């Protein structure tokens, strides 16, 4: 997603900790795509002592929210030439949610990085947690919100899913709809591309049937649509 002169990218990396070559390839690839701006990574598998090494390898500011060495973990990275002023940083301390507020070009932004649970009941709990964390920001109306990441569910079984059983997670959809309504967020890809099929997850099931889903999203303040 691009906003005038900075860009934002979200990417589920499926583990960075154990493979330095993969990690450096991911860092190089994301910086190539985002010349100036913000990178949101999910499923990083980071630990506390990874911070200094990863910051040096990325060569920019990073914020880590650790999960375990083989699950969860999120990372917000900001390119070296992205001249911002940090206001606050918060996370769920469980490798699922990060919230960074900052000022860029005299405008306030609130950046959310989310790696959602797989099971619907746990998704609902996590989305309620995100709602509470956002609701605790007393001046949130002063910010433009950009929420990116892996929601692990889809909104429309006709255009967001192909192949296999298209099981809708209705309770999760209800929670995100509540969040979107409260904070005036929109699914910017769907606003820009009504009816277009584009998928971020692909695999073959046991019967070699192609399973495709749109599970990764940017939910942004409606005022950012242009």
C-alpha positions as CSV (number, residue, x, y, z in Angstrom):
1,X,0.0,0.0,0.0
2,X,1.5,3.4,-0.9
3,X,0.6,6.8,0.6
4,X,2.1,9.6,-1.4
5,X,5.8,9.3,-0.6
6,X,6.1,6.3,1.7
7,X,5.1,2.7,1.3
8,X,4.0,-0.1,3.6
9,X,4.4,-3.9,3.1
10,X,3.1,-6.9,5.0
11,X,4.6,-10.3,4.7
12,X,4.2,-13.6,6.6
13,X,7.8,-15.0,6.6
14,X,7.2,-18.4,8.3
15,X,10.3,-18.1,10.4
16,X,13.5,-16.0,10.3
17,X,15.5,-17.0,13.3
18,X,17.1,-20.3,12.3
19,X,18.2,-19.3,8.8
20,X,20.5,-16.3,8.4
21,X,20.6,-16.6,4.6
22,X,16.7,-16.6,4.4
23,X,16.5,-13.7,6.9
24,X,18.9,-11.5,4.9
25,X,17.1,-12.4,1.7
26,X,13.8,-11.3,3.3
27,X,15.3,-8.1,4.6
28,X,16.8,-7.3,1.2
29,X,13.6,-8.2,-0.7
30,X,11.4,-6.1,1.6
31,X,13.7,-3.1,1.4
32,X,13.8,-3.4,-2.4
33,X,10.0,-3.2,-2.4
34,X,9.8,-0.5,0.2
35,X,12.4,2.2,-0.8
36,X,11.1,4.4,2.1
37,X,8.6,3.4,4.7
38,X,7.4,0.6,6.9
39,X,7.6,-3.2,6.8
40,X,5.4,-5.5,8.8
41,X,6.5,-9.1,9.2
42,X,4.6,-12.0,10.8
43,X,5.7,-15.4,12.1
44,X,9.3,-14.2,12.8
45,X,10.1,-16.7,15.6
46,X,12.3,-14.1,17.3
47,X,13.9,-14.2,20.8
48,X,15.0,-11.3,23.0
49,X,18.7,-11.7,22.1
50,X,17.9,-11.4,18.3
51,X,17.3,-7.6,18.5
52,X,20.8,-6.3,18.1
53,X,21.8,-8.7,15.3
54,X,18.6,-8.3,13.3
55,X,18.7,-4.5,13.6
56,X,22.2,-4.5,12.2
57,X,21.3,-6.9,9.4
58,X,18.2,-4.8,8.5
59,X,20.1,-1.5,8.8
60,X,17.1,0.5,10.1
61,X,14.9,0.7,13.1
62,X,13.1,-2.5,14.2
63,X,10.5,-3.4,16.9
64,X,10.2,-7.0,17.9
65,X,7.3,-8.8,19.6
66,X,8.6,-12.3,20.5
67,X,6.5,-15.5,20.3
68,X,8.6,-18.6,20.6
69,X,11.6,-20.0,18.6
70,X,9.2,-22.0,16.3
71,X,5.9,-20.0,16.4
72,X,4.4,-16.6,16.3
73,X,6.5,-13.4,16.5
74,X,5.9,-10.0,14.8
75,X,8.3,-7.3,13.6
76,X,7.8,-3.7,12.5
77,X,10.8,-2.3,10.6
78,X,11.3,1.2,9.3
79,X,13.8,2.0,6.5
80,X,16.8,4.1,7.3
81,X,15.6,7.1,5.2
82,X,12.1,7.1,6.8
83,X,12.4,10.2,9.0
84,X,9.8,9.8,11.6
85,X,9.3,10.6,15.3
86,X,8.2,7.8,17.5
87,X,5.3,8.7,19.9
88,X,4.6,5.3,21.5
89,X,5.0,1.6,21.1
90,X,2.9,-1.2,22.6
91,X,2.5,-5.0,22.0
92,X,0.6,-7.9,23.5
93,X,4.0,-9.5,24.4
94,X,2.9,-12.8,22.8
95,X,4.0,-12.4,19.3
96,X,0.6,-11.4,17.9
97,X,0.0,-7.7,18.1
98,X,2.2,-4.6,17.7
99,X,1.0,-1.0,17.8
100,X,3.4,1.9,16.9
101,X,2.3,5.5,16.8
102,X,4.5,8.1,15.1
103,X,4.7,11.4,13.4
104,X,5.7,11.6,9.7
105,X,5.6,14.8,7.7
106,X,3.7,16.5,10.5
107,X,0.9,13.9,10.4
108,X,0.2,11.3,13.0
109,X,0.0,7.6,12.1
110,X,-1.0,4.6,14.1
111,X,0.5,1.4,12.7
112,X,-0.8,-2.0,13.7
113,X,0.9,-5.3,12.9
114,X,-1.2,-8.4,13.5
115,X,-0.6,-12.1,13.2
116,X,-3.9,-13.7,14.0
117,X,-4.6,-17.1,15.6
118,X,-5.8,-20.0,13.5
119,X,-8.7,-21.2,15.6
120,X,-11.8,-19.1,15.4
121,X,-12.5,-18.9,19.2
122,X,-8.9,-17.8,19.8
123,X,-9.2,-15.3,16.9
124,X,-12.2,-13.7,18.6
125,X,-10.2,-13.3,21.8
126,X,-7.2,-11.8,20.0
127,X,-9.4,-9.3,18.0
128,X,-11.1,-8.3,21.2
129,X,-7.7,-7.7,22.7
130,X,-6.7,-5.5,19.7
131,X,-10.0,-3.6,20.1
132,X,-9.2,-2.9,23.8
133,X,-5.6,-1.9,23.1
134,X,-6.8,0.6,20.5
135,X,-9.6,1.9,22.7
136,X,-7.1,2.7,25.4
137,X,-5.4,5.3,23.1
138,X,-7.2,8.4,24.3
139,X,-6.3,10.6,21.3
140,X,-6.8,7.9,18.6
141,X,-9.0,10.2,16.6
142,X,-5.9,12.3,15.9
143,X,-4.2,9.4,14.0
144,X,-4.5,7.9,10.6
145,X,-4.6,4.1,11.2
146,X,-2.9,1.5,9.0
147,X,-3.5,-2.1,10.2
148,X,-1.7,-4.7,8.3
149,X,-1.0,-8.4,8.7
150,X,-2.3,-12.0,8.5
151,X,-5.9,-12.2,9.7
152,X,-6.1,-16.0,9.0
153,X,-9.7,-15.7,7.7
154,X,-11.4,-14.4,4.7
155,X,-14.5,-12.2,4.3
156,X,-16.2,-13.5,1.1
157,X,-16.3,-17.2,0.1
158,X,-16.9,-16.3,-3.5
159,X,-14.1,-13.9,-4.3
160,X,-11.6,-14.4,-1.4
161,X,-11.4,-18.2,-1.6
162,X,-11.0,-20.9,-4.2
163,X,-10.8,-24.7,-3.8
164,X,-11.5,-27.0,-0.8
165,X,-14.0,-26.3,2.0
166,X,-14.7,-22.6,2.2
167,X,-15.4,-22.3,5.9
168,X,-16.3,-18.8,6.9
169,X,-15.3,-17.7,10.4
170,X,-18.4,-15.7,11.1
171,X,-17.5,-14.8,14.7
172,X,-14.1,-13.5,13.6
173,X,-15.7,-11.5,10.8
174,X,-18.1,-10.0,13.3
175,X,-15.3,-8.8,15.6
176,X,-13.3,-7.2,12.7
177,X,-16.5,-5.6,11.4
178,X,-17.0,-4.1,14.9
179,X,-13.4,-2.8,14.9
180,X,-13.7,-1.4,11.4
181,X,-16.9,0.4,12.4
182,X,-15.5,1.8,15.6
183,X,-12.3,3.2,14.1
184,X,-13.6,4.0,10.6
185,X,-11.4,1.4,8.8
186,X,-11.8,-0.1,5.3
187,X,-10.4,-3.0,3.5
188,X,-8.6,-0.9,1.0
189,X,-7.8,-3.7,-1.5
190,X,-11.5,-4.5,-1.8
191,X,-12.4,-0.9,-2.1
192,X,-10.0,-0.4,-4.9
193,X,-10.6,-3.8,-6.5
194,X,-14.3,-4.8,-6.1
195,X,-14.9,-8.3,-7.4
196,X,-11.2,-9.0,-8.1
197,X,-9.8,-12.4,-7.0
198,X,-6.3,-12.1,-5.5
199,X,-4.9,-14.5,-3.0
200,X,-2.1,-14.4,-0.4
201,X,-2.2,-18.1,0.6
202,X,-1.8,-21.1,-1.6
203,X,-1.4,-24.8,-1.0
204,X,-2.6,-28.2,-2.3
205,X,-4.7,-30.5,-0.1
206,X,-4.4,-34.3,0.2
207,X,-6.3,-34.7,-3.0
208,X,-3.9,-32.3,-4.8
209,X,-6.7,-29.7,-5.1
210,X,-5.4,-26.1,-5.2
211,X,-6.5,-24.2,-2.1
212,X,-6.3,-20.4,-2.4
213,X,-7.3,-17.8,0.1
214,X,-7.0,-14.0,0.7
215,X,-5.9,-14.0,4.4
216,X,-3.6,-10.9,4.5
217,X,-5.0,-7.4,4.7
218,X,-4.5,-3.7,5.0
219,X,-7.4,-2.1,7.0
220,X,-6.9,1.6,6.8
221,X,-8.6,4.8,7.9
222,X,-11.2,5.7,5.4
223,X,-9.6,9.1,5.2
224,X,-6.6,7.5,3.6
225,X,-8.4,6.0,0.6
226,X,-7.1,8.5,-1.8
